[in-house]
């Protein structure tokens, strides 16, 4: 199993809907996060997972991974655009 396989399996439990229904007359979907920010948040998530794994030296439970993803997406939604800041702000919530 490669690192990529491990990360992919970590992400699989989370079905994050990246689009919300817009208020337009046609009801088109409008992206909540632009593709660049989504990519940055995804990389921050992987960085934070790696840091938590190094701290705990064991597998992380799905609840921890979900909480980590939620924190990172929350900070991204509120305007944080820096990968390292997203990572460090999310990690601050874990011992």
N, C-alpha and C positions, 0 to 999 in steps of 0.2 A: 504494500500500500504506500503510495506516495503522499507527500505533504498536501498536494492538491486534492487527492481523494479524501483525506481527513477533513480538510476545510469544507469540501462539498457536502460531506455527510453532516457536518456541524450546521450547515445552513438549511438542509432539507426540512427540518421540522417547522421552519418558519415560512409561512406563506404570506409574505407581505404584499398587499395590494398597493401597487405604486401609483394607481390612478384613482381619482375620485370623480364622481359625476359632477360635471360643471353646471353652472346655473344658466347656461345658454339655452336658447329656445329649442335647439335641436337635441339638447341633453348629451352633448359630446363629452367624452372623458377628458379631463385636464390633468396633466401630471402634477403631483404634489411636490416632487423633488425633481430637479432637472438632472439629466444623465450624468453630468460632471459631478454634481454633489452626491448623487447616488453612488457613483464609483468611489468617491472620496470616503463616504460613510462606510462602504463595504470594506475598503482597505483598512480603515480605522478599526472596524469590527475584528478583522483578522489579526491586526496588531494587538488589540486588547485581549483576544483569545489566547494568543501566544504568551502574553505577559501573565495572564491568569494561570495558564498551564504551568509556567515556570514557577510561579508562587506556590501552587498547590501540589505540584508534582504528581498529579493524578488526573483522571478524566473529569471533565466538568459536566455537571448534571444539566439536563435540558432547561430547567428553570433558571439556572444561572446564565446560560447562553441567551435565553429569551430576554431576561432582564437587561443584560448587556446590550443586546441589539436595540431594545426599546429605548434605553438611555441615549445611545448614539443617535438614533433617528430623532429622538426628542430634541437633542441639542442642535442637530442639523436643521430641523424644522424651525427652530428659534433663531437661526441665522449663523451658527458657527460653520465656518467653511474650511478651517485648517485641519488637516488629517491628524497631526500630533496633538492638537488641542482637543479634538473629539475623543481621541484615545485616552488622554490623561484625565479629562473631565469625567469620562465614564468609569475609568479605573478608580477614581477617587471615592466611588460609592461601594467599593469592594475591599474588604480587609486584606 
